Amino acid sequence: QFEMNPHRPTAPLHSFRLQSAPAMYRSTVGPRVLNMLPGNELPRDSSPSSARKRRLESEHAQATGGALLLLPREVIVDILVVLEMADVCTAARTCTVLRACANHPAVWRVRTITLARRPLAALVALRHRLTHVSELAISPYPGCTDARGKRHSPYCPLGAPSADFAHLTHCGQLTDAGASALLPLVSALTSLTLCDMGHLGPSSLDVLLATCPWLSKLNVSGCVSMFPAVEERDGAEDSGAFLRTQNTRPHANLAHVVANRVAASNSGLMRFVGRLPQLHSLSINHNEGLDAHVLGAPAAEHGICSLLAAHAREHKRLASVELVGCCQVDPKAAQSLRVLNVKVTTEESFVDEFLSKSKDIYALLNAYYAL
């Protein structure tokens, strides 16, 4: 569209058509060819209809290579769902259409955050989008391990917070300060996978339970510093009563917990489990620290099976417990849970159940060490 100036000569009509054509056509074709291109004619009035405007935008997108914008908005959202977070943010900066599609809640419902050596402000800037995340997995910075080549070692010499990025350790894991800043941004979580974060302490667990009220599934396998032993008071006869005094506000929705390879002790684990009245399933495989200090029949009442049985009798929600690889736990002590109709999986029952389905011994070993 243009205004005619009566005080200066009017340019030929083909020059206006040439100026309104895409730049890729101006340098390659002449005015007569441009006159024959569809959609290159001058508008009849100064306010074209919405249908005509959409047709002109569509033809312009075809001419300039923006064929992605011709797809339905639902298809664009489906494409953005499978992209990484960095790619979605890059697409959102290209145009208003992709920005609107990138802000759709379905794009952010299931996400994976791979920690990188970037300021935490980069994630804080996405807080209006992270509020839509319901299933989140946080993985350590790739390629960073400690001196012994293990990412989840509690004695990693690189576990101190980085000087440049306080939310990361030198070995690329999340710190307690980083968890305190990141978890409030994803308060609508229903499922969280936080594996192999060996330097997260129990304070991060407290922040998680306080800021994510809708959380129902939690996987903290490999977080070996989350469940330290709780020192009992002098003269305390009932360890269960002592642990209950250490609990804070209970969580109303967390029902499924996977805490394999966390080097948990009885007191450290029950400090956490005591806050979960809706606990339905608990996987604590390969925790050699369980029942490590429970020796002999007189102390059997303080064993992990007895403590979990007391929890099941009180809340009547617990349905399954996995204790595969917990070498210190007496298999006979699991009977206190079985009488409450709680399914207990020990090494013997795990092997028997697997061999009843398959006789492949190599697949059995892979399944055992994959826990």
Solvent accessible surface area in square Angstrom, and as a share of the most:
residue,aa,sasa,rsa
1,Q,137,0.61
2,F,86,0.36
3,E,165,0.74
4,M,111,0.50
5,N,63,0.32
6,P,121,0.76
7,H,172,0.77
8,R,159,0.58
9,P,128,0.81
10,T,82,0.48
11,A,43,0.34
12,P,77,0.48
13,L,91,0.45
14,H,79,0.35
15,S,24,0.15
16,F,39,0.16
17,R,55,0.20
18,L,51,0.25
19,Q,119,0.53
20,S,72,0.47
21,A,2,0.02
22,P,25,0.16
23,A,73,0.56
24,M,101,0.45
25,Y,61,0.23
26,R,117,0.43
27,S,98,0.63
28,T,103,0.60
29,V,47,0.27
30,G,31,0.30
31,P,47,0.29
32,R,205,0.75
33,V,65,0.38
34,L,0,0.00
35,N,62,0.32
36,M,147,0.66
37,L,48,0.24
38,P,107,0.68
39,G,21,0.20
40,N,15,0.08
41,E,81,0.36
42,L,45,0.23
43,P,41,0.26
44,R,241,0.88
45,D,81,0.42
46,S,91,0.59
47,S,86,0.55
48,P,42,0.27
49,S,70,0.45
50,S,74,0.48
51,A,61,0.48
52,R,55,0.20
53,K,112,0.47
54,R,152,0.55
55,R,98,0.36
56,L,54,0.27
57,E,99,0.44
58,S,40,0.26
59,E,48,0.22
60,H,99,0.44
61,A,12,0.09
62,Q,120,0.53
63,A,20,0.16
64,T,71,0.41
65,G,64,0.62
66,G,23,0.23
67,A,63,0.49
68,L,73,0.36
69,L,59,0.29
70,L,69,0.35
71,L,67,0.33
72,P,75,0.47
73,R,115,0.42
74,E,123,0.55
75,V,62,0.35
76,I,1,0.01
77,V,13,0.08
78,D,92,0.48
79,I,66,0.34
80,L,5,0.03
81,V,59,0.34
82,V,121,0.69
83,L,58,0.29
84,E,114,0.51
85,M,19,0.09
86,A,62,0.48
87,D,69,0.36
88,V,0,0.00
89,C,19,0.11
90,T,72,0.42
91,A,17,0.13
92,A,3,0.02
93,R,176,0.64
94,T,90,0.52
95,C,45,0.27
96,T,111,0.65
97,V,38,0.22
98,L,13,0.07
99,R,116,0.42
100,A,69,0.53
101,C,6,0.03
102,A,0,0.00
103,N,53,0.27
104,H,85,0.38
105,P,54,0.34
106,A,26,0.20
107,V,1,0.00
108,W,0,0.00
109,R,115,0.42
110,V,89,0.51
111,R,13,0.05
112,T,69,0.40
113,I,8,0.04
114,T,70,0.41
115,L,6,0.03
116,A,27,0.21
117,R,88,0.32
118,R,144,0.52
119,P,83,0.52
120,L,36,0.18
121,A,68,0.52
122,A,51,0.40
123,L,29,0.14
124,V,50,0.29
125,A,63,0.49
126,L,25,0.12
127,R,129,0.47
128,H,98,0.44
129,R,13,0.05
130,L,0,0.00
131,T,65,0.38
132,H,71,0.31
133,V,0,0.00
134,S,24,0.16
135,E,79,0.36
136,L,6,0.03
137,A,30,0.23
138,I,4,0.02
139,S,39,0.25
140,P,18,0.11
141,Y,61,0.23
142,P,81,0.51
143,G,75,0.72
144,C,24,0.14
145,T,56,0.33
146,D,9,0.04
147,A,89,0.69
148,R,151,0.55
149,G,51,0.49
150,K,116,0.49
151,R,58,0.21
152,H,61,0.27
153,S,4,0.03
154,P,65,0.41
155,Y,176,0.67
156,C,12,0.07
157,P,94,0.59
158,L,72,0.36
159,G,18,0.18
160,A,58,0.45
161,P,80,0.50
162,S,14,0.09
163,A,104,0.80
164,D,121,0.63
165,F,42,0.17
166,A,67,0.52
167,H,14,0.06
168,L,0,0.00
169,T,1,0.00
170,H,84,0.37
171,C,1,0.01
172,G,0,0.00
173,Q,0,0.00
174,L,1,0.01
175,T,9,0.05
176,D,50,0.26
177,A,64,0.49
178,G,0,0.00
179,A,0,0.00
180,S,53,0.34
181,A,37,0.29
182,L,0,0.00
183,L,2,0.01
184,P,59,0.37
185,L,25,0.13
186,V,0,0.00
187,S,47,0.30
188,A,39,0.30
189,L,0,0.00
190,T,53,0.31
191,S,26,0.16
192,L,2,0.01
193,T,47,0.27
194,L,3,0.02
195,C,33,0.20
196,D,39,0.20
197,M,0,0.00
198,G,0,0.00
199,H,38,0.17
200,L,0,0.00
201,G,10,0.10
202,P,40,0.25
203,S,59,0.38
204,S,2,0.01
205,L,3,0.02
206,D,39,0.20
207,V,36,0.20
208,L,1,0.01
209,L,11,0.06
210,A,80,0.62
211,T,37,0.22
212,C,0,0.00
213,P,67,0.42
214,W,160,0.56
215,L,0,0.00
216,S,34,0.22
217,K,110,0.46
218,L,4,0.02
219,N,41,0.21
220,V,0,0.00
221,S,6,0.04
222,G,0,0.00
223,C,0,0.00
224,V,22,0.13
225,S,36,0.23
226,M,2,0.01
227,F,3,0.01
228,P,67,0.42
229,A,72,0.56
230,V,30,0.17
231,E,158,0.71
232,E,84,0.38
233,R,146,0.53
234,D,147,0.76
235,G,75,0.72
236,A,31,0.24
237,E,162,0.73
238,D,75,0.39
239,S,11,0.07
240,G,15,0.14
241,A,36,0.28
242,F,6,0.02
243,L,11,0.05
244,R,140,0.51
245,T,88,0.51
246,Q,76,0.34
247,N,35,0.18
248,T,85,0.49
249,R,205,0.75
250,P,80,0.50
251,H,7,0.03
252,A,70,0.55
253,N,55,0.28
254,L,0,0.00
255,A,18,0.14
256,H,69,0.31
257,V,1,0.01
258,V,48,0.27
259,A,0,0.00
260,N,12,0.06
261,R,85,0.31
262,V,0,0.00
263,A,65,0.51
264,A,1,0.00
265,S,20,0.13
266,N,22,0.11
267,S,18,0.12
268,G,3,0.03
269,L,0,0.00
270,M,16,0.07
271,R,53,0.19
272,F,3,0.01
273,V,0,0.00
274,G,26,0.25
275,R,14,0.05
276,L,0,0.00
277,P,30,0.19
278,Q,62,0.28
279,L,0,0.00
280,H,82,0.37
281,S,27,0.17
282,L,1,0.01
283,S,16,0.10
284,I,0,0.00
285,N,0,0.00
286,H,29,0.13
287,N,0,0.00
288,E,96,0.43
289,G,27,0.26
290,L,0,0.00
291,D,10,0.05
292,A,41,0.31
293,H,170,0.76
294,V,32,0.19
295,L,139,0.69
296,G,55,0.53
297,A,87,0.68
298,P,123,0.78
299,A,29,0.23
300,A,52,0.40
301,E,116,0.52
302,H,62,0.28
303,G,6,0.06
304,I,0,0.00
305,C,1,0.01
306,S,35,0.22
307,L,21,0.10
308,L,0,0.00
309,A,2,0.01
310,A,46,0.35
311,H,11,0.05
312,A,7,0.06
313,R,132,0.48
314,E,110,0.49
315,H,54,0.24
316,K,165,0.70
317,R,129,0.47
318,L,13,0.06
319,A,34,0.26
320,S,31,0.20
321,V,0,0.00
322,E,57,0.26
323,L,6,0.03
324,V,1,0.00
325,G,6,0.06
326,C,8,0.05
327,C,94,0.56
328,Q,87,0.39
329,V,14,0.08
330,D,75,0.39
331,P,72,0.45
332,K,168,0.71
333,A,39,0.30
334,A,1,0.00
335,Q,100,0.44
336,S,38,0.24
337,L,0,0.00
338,R,92,0.34
339,V,97,0.56
340,L,59,0.29
341,N,139,0.71
342,V,5,0.03
343,K,123,0.52
344,V,8,0.04
345,T,16,0.09
346,T,16,0.09
347,E,73,0.33
348,E,123,0.55
349,S,37,0.24
350,F,31,0.13
351,V,50,0.29
352,D,94,0.49
353,E,77,0.34
354,F,44,0.19
355,L,57,0.29
356,S,87,0.56
357,K,163,0.69
358,S,43,0.27
359,K,166,0.70
360,D,68,0.35
361,I,90,0.46
362,Y,161,0.61
363,A,36,0.28
364,L,13,0.06
365,L,85,0.42
366,N,105,0.54
367,A,32,0.25
368,Y,44,0.17
369,Y,158,0.60
370,A,83,0.65
371,L,42,0.21
